[in-house]
Amino acid sequence: MDAKVIVVTSGKGGVGKTTTTANIGAALAKQGEKVVVIDVDVGLRNLDVVMGLESRVVFDLVDVLEGKCRMGQALIRDKRVENLYLLPASQTRDKDALDPEVFKDVVRGLVQDEGFDRVLIDSPAGIESGFRTAAAPAQGALVVVNPEVSSVRDADRIIGLLEAQQVSEIRLVINRLRPKMVASGNMLSEADMLDILGVKPIGIIPEDEGIIVSTNVGEPAVLGKTKAGEAFMATARRLRGEDVPYPKFEEDKGFWAALKRLFGGGA
């Protein structure tokens, strides 16, 4: 992806947007990019916890937008990964405190004035004002989707909204895939997702208990050795333009072929 400003979104809550933002942000930074991850989920701040930086939050995104502090005062530098920064959300305000146009100016300043190579925006769930604000400055989008019917349906809606907003680069991150279920034909595969949604996957993340551990201890999985961490690292490499092969799973037809027809995809 050429996009410098990327919104990480899904429509449906609980699919792994925040985990994806933290891990891809850390992976890009480990590969030499200067990266800032922004939590736009005002009132439900979680990205700082997933990254293990909650104890260092003093100022937040709303403080920056309202001019109560300088950008440098709100940005938190990760001490484990060089060139990785967090701009946290506010826990005490609501999403109406975010002005999309002011947010666009803040993001523009991060790229032009602060010299960030990549800005990853962790969008709140849903399609209301929080999503519209998060997507306002985006040039690209990572749509996180679980291989289940409700998640796919919500992803389809989000993709339509992103296209209407003229976001030029949209890619899927398929999260919590279970290879054995794909092989038995009981779970959607990456090919199914492409057929249904018409958007190419850039990342396929397997179900991994290690993600629960990494989230609880506040350390992105890419900093350790887990299957999910390796998959997030491969996703970041693809995002940077590297030709990294995708895992392949055998699948049966039957039920999922019928589901694809229901969504308008090929059998």
C-alpha positions, 0 to 999 in steps of 0.5 A: 500500500502506498497510503501513508494514512491508513484507517483500521476498521471493521463495522462489527465490534470485537473482531480485532481492530485494536490488536491489528493496529498495535501489531501492524504498527509495531511491525512497520516500526520494526522494519524501519518506518516511523509510525504513529498509531492513533486511538479514535475510540473516544470514551472507550480507550483500549489501544494504550492498554494493548500496547502496555502504555496506559501508565504513561498517558498524560494528554490525549487526542482531544487535548490536541484537537482542542489546543490544550497541549502540543502534539509532542506532549500527547505523543507517547514513544514506545521504549521497546520499538524505535520510531513507534508512537501512540496518540491515545484517545480520551476516556472522559469525552464522547465521540462528538468531541472530535471534529473531522476537519480538525482531525484531518489537520492534525493527521496532516501535521503528523505526516508533514511536520512530525515526519511520520512515514505511516499513520494508523488510525484505530477506528471505533466500531460501527458506522456513526460519527466516530467511524466518519471522523477516523476515516476522514483523513484516510488514504487507505484502509485495512478492513478487519474481518472474522470468517463468520457471516455477521462480520463479513456482512458488516465488512461489506457495508464498511467497504461500500462507505469507504469507497463512497468516501474515495479511500483509494486503497482498501485491503482485508485483514482476515483475523482468527482464521482456523486452518482445520475448519477451513480445510474441512469446509466449515469456515470461510477461506481467503478465497471465499472472502475475495469472492464475497467482498471483492477486496484482496486480503493483505493479511491472514491471521490464524486463531492464536491463544498467544494473542490473549497473552500478549494483550493481557501483558501489553506487548504486541505479538510481533515482539514475541514468537507466536503464529499470529505475531509472524502473520502480522509481521508478514502482513506489514511486509506485504503492506510495504510492498514485499512479495510474501506468500500467503498460507494455503488451505484446502477447502470443500464446497457445499455450505460455503459455496451456497453462502457465497451465492447468497452474498452474490459471489461465485460458487 
